[in-house]
Amino acid sequence: MADSPQSNPPIIKFMAWRRPAMLMSAVLTILAVVAIVFKGLVLGLDFSGGTQIELHFPKAVETEVVRARLSAAGFVSPVAAHFGSESDLLIRLREGGDDLATRVIAAIGSDAGGTPELRRMEFVGPQVGAELRDQGGIAVLVALLGILIYVAVRFQYKFALGAALAVTHDVIITVGFFALFGYEVDLTVLAAVLTVIGYSINDTIVVFDRVRENFRLMRKGSPEEVMNLSLTQTLERTLLTSGATLFVVLALFFVGGEVLHNFAIALMVGIGFGTYSSIYVASVLALELGVRREDLLLPVKDSQEFDGLP
């Protein structure tokens, strides 16, 4: 008895929802920009300058107790987080001075977790912090420019604009999330933003590669139908990749310690919106810019070897 033929999975009509999706992206981007401009970013010591002190306690110490005692001693917005174990503490302060470590140890006291031992103290000046901030911004801009050039060469300028705007959309929303909720932005968050850029463009390239392949294979079908088919075919891969990555990021968030919390938050927000933008920002923009089959057809070589044949 012959096997019954397997039916192809149904094609999801992603593009039917492109107008509401574009409206939602526009609203979220505007809200993020408003939060960044009017509320501002809480810059960490890496960018604003200050002192970082690493202390080791004989026994476990609670960060809330340490923060409360430092605030009571007059330190402005002290940050305390476990580093490695619950008996190792990383303290970040905006103050400086040679006797800062002594004053910090005296403010904490010996009853919080025993008399602490100073392991390390580093000072970052405001000028160095400003340079790091500027260099971080330049790194993001260079990454976006490189993506624009690569996709334009590899595919076509309409795809390049879609990919660049999608990545910009992800970065703005991620940074806006930090501004809105007041999370501190430091070098680990900058590293997460650069990671989000790479992750987002990787998702987009996979989709665009399938779009180009289907444009060349399908003799019939509108650009919208080609987009729907391509997104349906790559959806499983996109969800599996995003799910596996988010699982690792969640592990970092819950067991990686407080030092990695903001790094993990930036990755969770960025990866989530990066998955969304590869479908409803990059692909939609390429479609709205009028991508056609002719834009992606392989060039026909004008062979002269047949010119002499009858």
Buried (B, 14 or more C-beta within 10 A) or exposed (E): EEEEEEEEEEEBBBBEBBEEBBEEBEEBBEBBBEBBEEEEBBBBBBBBBBBBBBBBBEEEBBBEBBBBBBEEBEBEEBBBBBBEEBBBBBBBBBBEEEEBBEBBBEBBBEEBBBEBEEEEBEBBEEEEBBEBBEEBEEBBEEBBEEBBEBBBEBBBBBBBBBBBBBBBBBBBBBBBBBBBEEBBBBBBBBBBBBBBBEBBBEBBBBBBBBBBBBBEEBEEBEBBBBBBBBBBBBBEEBEEBBEEBBEEBBEBBEEBBBBBBBBBBBBBBBBBBBBBBBBBBBBBBBBEBEBEBEBBEEEEEEEEEEEEEE
